Amino acid sequence: MKRWTFTTCAIGAFVATALALFVLVINAVTGNELLQVLLPVAITALVSGGALSARARILWLKG
């Protein structure tokens, strides 16, 4: 399996964070009707985005 590069991790982090923000906007638009579904999705996306961002930072520092 090929290792992820800095660029791959950075793009993955951006996409995961964008997904979390999109889900939270959808939650606000629907008036919290789907809160039990959308909130765990948003939290999972933010955690995975944070992990990918940290991995990208480590790869950046290693050079």
MOPAC internal coordinates of N, CA, C and O (Angstrom, degrees):
PM7 1SCF
backbone

  N    0.0000 0     0.00 0     0.00 0    0    0    0
  C    1.4482 1     0.00 0     0.00 0    1    0    0
  C    1.5302 1   108.58 1     0.00 0    2    1    0
  O    1.2310 1   120.87 1   -44.73 1    3    2    1
  N    1.2993 1   115.93 1   135.27 1    3    2    1
  C    1.4615 1   121.29 1  -178.55 1    5    3    2
  C    1.5274 1   110.66 1   -76.34 1    6    5    3
  O    1.2310 1   121.03 1   -42.65 1    7    6    5
  N    1.3332 1   115.63 1   137.35 1    7    6    5
  C    1.4694 1   120.42 1   178.38 1    9    7    6
  C    1.5308 1   110.35 1   -73.79 1   10    9    7
  O    1.2310 1   121.37 1   -30.95 1   11   10    9
  N    1.3239 1   114.98 1   149.05 1   11   10    9
  C    1.4542 1   119.60 1   179.00 1   13   11   10
  C    1.5202 1   109.77 1   -77.28 1   14   13   11
  O    1.2310 1   120.65 1   -41.21 1   15   14   13
  N    1.3174 1   116.35 1   138.79 1   15   14   13
  C    1.4547 1   121.84 1   177.66 1   17   15   14
  C    1.5274 1   109.31 1   -89.65 1   18   17   15
  O    1.2310 1   121.24 1    -4.73 1   19   18   17
  N    1.3298 1   115.24 1   175.27 1   19   18   17
  C    1.4619 1   120.55 1   176.82 1   21   19   18
  C    1.5292 1   110.30 1   -57.72 1   22   21   19
  O    1.2310 1   120.93 1   134.56 1   23   22   21
  N    1.3338 1   115.83 1   -45.44 1   23   22   21
  C    1.4656 1   120.02 1  -176.91 1   25   23   22
  C    1.5214 1   111.32 1   -62.82 1   26   25   23
  O    1.2310 1   120.42 1   137.23 1   27   26   25
  N    1.3187 1   116.79 1   -42.77 1   27   26   25
  C    1.4598 1   120.55 1   179.59 1   29   27   26
  C    1.5253 1   111.03 1   -62.76 1   30   29   27
  O    1.2310 1   120.52 1   135.95 1   31   30   29
  N    1.3196 1   116.61 1   -44.05 1   31   30   29
  C    1.4656 1   120.31 1   179.00 1   33   31   30
  C    1.5259 1   111.60 1   -65.29 1   34   33   31
  O    1.2310 1   120.55 1   138.52 1   35   34   33
  N    1.3314 1   116.55 1   -41.48 1   35   34   33
  C    1.4651 1   120.24 1  -179.24 1   37   35   34
  C    1.5305 1   111.22 1   -65.14 1   38   37   35
  O    1.2310 1   120.54 1   137.22 1   39   38   37
  N    1.3256 1   116.56 1   -42.78 1   39   38   37
  C    1.4705 1   119.74 1   178.67 1   41   39   38
  C    1.5190 1   110.28 1   -67.05 1   42   41   39
  O    1.2310 1   120.12 1   139.49 1   43   42   41
  N    1.3239 1   117.38 1   -40.51 1   43   42   41
  C    1.4639 1   120.68 1   177.11 1   45   43   42
  C    1.5203 1   111.80 1   -61.28 1   46   45   43
  O    1.2310 1   120.56 1   138.63 1   47   46   45
  N    1.3322 1   116.54 1   -41.37 1   47   46   45
  C    1.4627 1   120.49 1   178.36 1   49   47   46
  C    1.5243 1   110.75 1   -64.33 1   50   49   47
  O    1.2310 1   120.78 1   137.74 1   51   50   49
  N    1.3288 1   116.12 1   -42.26 1   51   50   49
  C    1.4630 1   120.09 1   178.97 1   53   51   50
  C    1.5321 1   111.06 1   -62.71 1   54   53   51
  O    1.2310 1   120.35 1   135.53 1   55   54   53
  N    1.3175 1   116.94 1   -44.47 1   55   54   53
  C    1.4659 1   121.08 1  -179.08 1   57   55   54
  C    1.5274 1   110.69 1   -65.23 1   58   57   55
  O    1.2310 1   120.24 1   137.06 1   59   58   57
  N    1.3251 1   117.14 1   -42.94 1   59   58   57
  C    1.4657 1   119.89 1  -179.60 1   61   59   58
  C    1.5277 1   111.04 1   -64.39 1   62   61   59
  O    1.2310 1   120.24 1   137.89 1   63   62   61
  N    1.3160 1   117.14 1   -42.11 1   63   62   61
  C    1.4575 1   120.49 1   179.17 1   65   63   62
  C    1.5286 1   111.14 1   -68.05 1   66   65   63
  O    1.2310 1   120.55 1   140.91 1   67   66   65
  N    1.3257 1   116.56 1   -39.09 1   67   66   65
  C    1.4678 1   120.21 1   176.77 1   69   67   66
  C    1.5225 1   110.67 1   -63.58 1   70   69   67
  O    1.2310 1   120.25 1   140.67 1   71   70   69
  N    1.3321 1   117.14 1   -39.33 1   71   70   69
  C    1.4643 1   120.87 1   177.11 1   73   71   70
  C    1.5243 1   110.43 1   -62.16 1   74   73   71
  O    1.2310 1   120.21 1   136.77 1   75   74   73
  N    1.3194 1   117.21 1   -43.23 1   75   74   73
  C    1.4680 1   120.39 1   179.42 1   77   75   74
  C    1.5230 1   111.06 1   -61.73 1   78   77   75
  O    1.2310 1   120.68 1   135.48 1   79   78   77
  N    1.3253 1   116.31 1   -44.52 1   79   78   77
  C    1.4692 1   119.33 1   178.58 1   81   79   78
  C    1.5243 1   111.69 1   -64.44 1   82   81   79
  O    1.2310 1   120.38 1   139.28 1   83   82   81
  N    1.3308 1   116.88 1   -40.72 1   83   82   81
  C    1.4614 1   120.99 1   177.92 1   85   83   82
  C    1.5262 1   110.52 1   -61.21 1   86   85   83
  O    1.2310 1   120.42 1   136.23 1   87   86   85
  N    1.3223 1   116.80 1   -43.77 1   87   86   85
  C    1.4645 1   121.20 1  -179.94 1   89   87   86
  C    1.5276 1   110.42 1   -64.16 1   90   89   87
  O    1.2310 1   120.04 1   139.90 1   91   90   89
  N    1.3257 1   117.53 1   -40.10 1   91   90   89
  C    1.4651 1   119.87 1   178.62 1   93   91   90
  C    1.5296 1   112.17 1   -68.00 1   94   93   91
  O    1.2310 1   120.18 1   145.39 1   95   94   93
  N    1.3284 1   117.27 1   -34.61 1   95   94   93
  C    1.4677 1   120.25 1   175.54 1   97   95   94
  C    1.5234 1   109.94 1   -67.00 1   98   97   95
  O    1.2310 1   120.31 1   136.52 1   99   98   97
  N    1.3301 1   117.02 1   -43.48 1   99   98   97
  C    1.4732 1   120.51 1   176.93 1  101   99   98
  C    1.5283 1   109.96 1   -60.01 1  102  101   99
  O    1.2310 1   120.61 1   140.33 1  103  102  101
  N    1.3205 1   116.43 1   -39.67 1  103  102  101
  C    1.4625 1   120.48 1   177.82 1  105  103  102
  C    1.5245 1   110.80 1   -61.67 1  106  105  103
  O    1.2310 1   120.58 1   137.37 1  107  106  105
  N    1.3195 1   116.50 1   -42.63 1  107  106  105
  C    1.4650 1   119.78 1   179.69 1  109  107  106
  C    1.5268 1   111.46 1   -67.11 1  110  109  107
  O    1.2310 1   120.52 1   140.79 1  111  110  109
  N    1.3232 1   116.61 1   -39.21 1  111  110  109
  C    1.4651 1   120.71 1  -179.24 1  113  111  110
  C    1.5316 1   110.98 1   -66.54 1  114  113  111
  O    1.2310 1   120.29 1   141.27 1  115  114  113
  N    1.3311 1   117.04 1   -38.73 1  115  114  113
  C    1.4657 1   119.73 1  -178.84 1  117  115  114
  C    1.5196 1   112.76 1   -81.26 1  118  117  115
  O    1.2310 1   120.36 1   177.34 1  119  118  117
  N    1.3268 1   116.93 1    -2.66 1  119  118  117
  C    1.4627 1   119.30 1   177.58 1  121  119  118
  C    1.5140 1   113.25 1    72.16 1  122  121  119
  O    1.2310 1   120.05 1  -141.53 1  123  122  121
  N    1.3065 1   117.51 1    38.47 1  123  122  121
  C    1.4787 1   124.19 1   178.01 1  125  123  122
  C    1.5241 1   113.67 1    63.36 1  126  125  123
  O    1.2310 1   119.91 1  -157.51 1  127  126  125
  N    1.3299 1   117.78 1    22.49 1  127  126  125
  C    1.4640 1   119.74 1   179.24 1  129  127  126
  C    1.5239 1   112.08 1   -70.05 1  130  129  127
  O    1.2310 1   120.07 1   148.68 1  131  130  129
  N    1.3095 1   117.47 1   -31.32 1  131  130  129
  C    1.4595 1   121.90 1  -177.41 1  133  131  130
  C    1.5236 1   111.52 1  -109.58 1  134  133  131
  O    1.2310 1   120.28 1  -148.38 1  135  134  133
  N    1.3158 1   117.07 1    31.62 1  135  134  133
  C    1.4583 1   121.88 1  -173.66 1  137  135  134
  C    1.5261 1   112.36 1   -59.91 1  138  137  135
  O    1.2310 1   119.62 1   140.47 1  139  138  137
  N    1.3359 1   118.32 1   -39.53 1  139  138  137
  C    1.4638 1   120.90 1  -177.74 1  141  139  138
  C    1.5236 1   112.04 1   -65.49 1  142  141  139
  O    1.2310 1   119.92 1   156.35 1  143  142  141
  N    1.3157 1   117.75 1   -23.65 1  143  142  141
  C    1.4662 1   121.17 1   179.69 1  145  143  142
  C    1.5234 1   110.97 1   -96.14 1  146  145  143
  O    1.2310 1   120.35 1   133.83 1  147  146  145
  N    1.3195 1   116.94 1   -46.17 1  147  146  145
  C    1.4592 1   120.81 1  -171.88 1  149  147  146
  C    1.5296 1   113.68 1   -74.94 1  150  149  147
  O    1.2310 1   119.48 1   146.31 1  151  150  149
  N    1.3071 1   118.59 1   -33.69 1  151  150  149
  C    1.4574 1   120.22 1  -177.88 1  153  151  150
  C    1.5294 1   112.54 1   -65.62 1  154  153  151
  O    1.2310 1   118.72 1   134.13 1  155  154  153
  N    1.3357 1   120.04 1   -45.87 1  155  154  153
  C    1.4718 1   118.57 1   176.06 1  157  155  154
  C    1.5312 1   113.01 1   -63.81 1  158  157  155
  O    1.2310 1   120.28 1   146.14 1  159  158  157
  N    1.3266 1   117.08 1   -33.86 1  159  158  157
  C    1.4681 1   119.99 1   176.91 1  161  159  158
  C    1.5209 1   109.99 1   -64.97 1  162  161  159
  O    1.2310 1   120.29 1   136.50 1  163  162  161
  N    1.3152 1   117.04 1   -43.50 1  163  162  161
  C    1.4648 1   121.17 1   179.62 1  165  163  162
  C    1.5262 1   111.31 1   -65.31 1  166  165  163
  O    1.2310 1   120.11 1   138.16 1  167  166  165
  N    1.3179 1   117.39 1   -41.84 1  167  166  165
  C    1.4709 1   120.62 1   179.37 1  169  167  166
  C    1.5184 1   110.61 1   -64.84 1  170  169  167
  O    1.2310 1   120.13 1   136.41 1  171  170  169
  N    1.3312 1   117.36 1   -43.59 1  171  170  169
  C    1.4583 1   121.28 1   178.26 1  173  171  170
  C    1.5229 1   111.04 1   -62.40 1  174  173  171
  O    1.2310 1   120.38 1   138.23 1  175  174  173
  N    1.3212 1   116.87 1   -41.77 1  175  174  173
  C    1.4636 1   120.50 1   179.26 1  177  175  174
  C    1.5275 1   111.22 1   -65.60 1  178  177  175
  O    1.2310 1   120.17 1   140.19 1  179  178  177
  N    1.3240 1   117.28 1   -39.81 1  179  178  177
  C    1.4642 1   119.97 1   178.49 1  181  179  178
  C    1.5291 1   112.00 1   -67.14 1  182  181  179
  O    1.2310 1   120.33 1   140.17 1  183  182  181
  N    1.3145 1   116.98 1   -39.83 1  183  182  181
  C    1.4683 1   120.51 1   178.88 1  185  183  182
  C    1.5200 1   110.31 1   -66.12 1  186  185  183
  O    1.2310 1   120.30 1   135.44 1  187  186  185
  N    1.3311 1   117.03 1   -44.56 1  187  186  185
  C    1.4673 1   119.25 1   179.70 1  189  187  186
  C    1.5312 1   110.71 1   -67.79 1  190  189  187
  O    1.2310 1   119.99 1   143.22 1  191  190  189
  N    1.3186 1   117.63 1   -36.78 1  191  190  189
  C    1.4567 1   120.54 1   176.36 1  193  191  190
  C    1.5166 1   111.81 1   -64.72 1  194  193  191
  O    1.2310 1   120.32 1   140.80 1  195  194  193
  N    1.3069 1   117.00 1   -39.20 1  195  194  193
  C    1.4539 1   121.02 1   177.31 1  197  195  194
  C    1.5236 1   112.01 1   -66.27 1  198  197  195
  O    1.2310 1   120.80 1   139.12 1  199  198  197
  N    1.3307 1   116.08 1   -40.88 1  199  198  197
  C    1.4654 1   119.95 1   178.28 1  201  199  198
  C    1.5282 1   111.01 1   -65.32 1  202  201  199
  O    1.2310 1   120.43 1   137.64 1  203  202  201
  N    1.3129 1   116.78 1   -42.36 1  203  202  201
  C    1.4642 1   119.80 1   178.26 1  205  203  202
  C    1.5230 1   111.46 1   -67.37 1  206  205  203
  O    1.2310 1   120.49 1   144.57 1  207  206  205
  N    1.3088 1   116.67 1   -35.43 1  207  206  205
  C    1.4618 1   120.17 1   177.53 1  209  207  206
  C    1.5313 1   110.80 1   -66.01 1  210  209  207
  O    1.2310 1   120.63 1   138.48 1  211  210  209
  N    1.3206 1   116.40 1   -41.52 1  211  210  209
  C    1.4630 1   120.10 1   177.58 1  213  211  210
  C    1.5251 1   110.73 1   -64.49 1  214  213  211
  O    1.2310 1   120.52 1   138.83 1  215  214  213
  N    1.3268 1   116.60 1   -41.17 1  215  214  213
  C    1.4739 1   120.19 1   178.14 1  217  215  214
  C    1.5237 1   110.44 1   -64.48 1  218  217  215
  O    1.2310 1   119.99 1   140.01 1  219  218  217
  N    1.3162 1   117.62 1   -39.99 1  219  218  217
  C    1.4663 1   120.32 1   178.10 1  221  219  218
  C    1.5245 1   110.41 1   -63.91 1  222  221  219
  O    1.2310 1   120.20 1   140.89 1  223  222  221
  N    1.3138 1   117.22 1   -39.11 1  223  222  221
  C    1.4665 1   120.78 1   178.71 1  225  223  222
  C    1.5311 1   110.53 1   -64.18 1  226  225  223
  O    1.2310 1   120.28 1   137.94 1  227  226  225
  N    1.3206 1   117.08 1   -42.06 1  227  226  225
  C    1.4660 1   120.74 1   178.12 1  229  227  226
  C    1.5266 1   110.43 1   -62.91 1  230  229  227
  O    1.2310 1   120.51 1   136.53 1  231  230  229
  N    1.3241 1   116.63 1   -43.47 1  231  230  229
  C    1.4615 1   120.15 1   178.59 1  233  231  230
  C    1.5246 1   111.21 1   -64.67 1  234  233  231
  O    1.2310 1   120.25 1   144.52 1  235  234  233
  N    1.3303 1   117.12 1   -35.48 1  235  234  233
  C    1.4662 1   121.15 1   178.51 1  237  235  234
  C    1.5358 1   110.58 1   -65.58 1  238  237  235
  O    1.2310 1   120.87 1   138.24 1  239  238  237
  N    1.3187 1   115.95 1   -41.76 1  239  238  237
  C    1.4572 1   119.95 1  -179.13 1  241  239  238
  C    1.5311 1   112.47 1   -69.29 1  242  241  239
  O    1.2310 1   120.63 1   147.10 1  243  242  241
  N    1.3304 1   116.40 1   -32.90 1  243  242  241
  C    1.4678 1   120.08 1   178.33 1  245  243  242
  C    1.5225 1   111.85 1   -70.09 1  246  245  243
  O    1.2310 1   121.01 1   151.62 1  247  246  245
  N    1.3286 1   115.67 1   -28.38 1  247  246  245
  C    1.4654 1   119.61 1   177.62 1  249  247  246
  C    1.4333 1   113.69 1    88.98 1  250  249  247
  O    1.2310 1   120.10 1   180.00 1  251  250  249

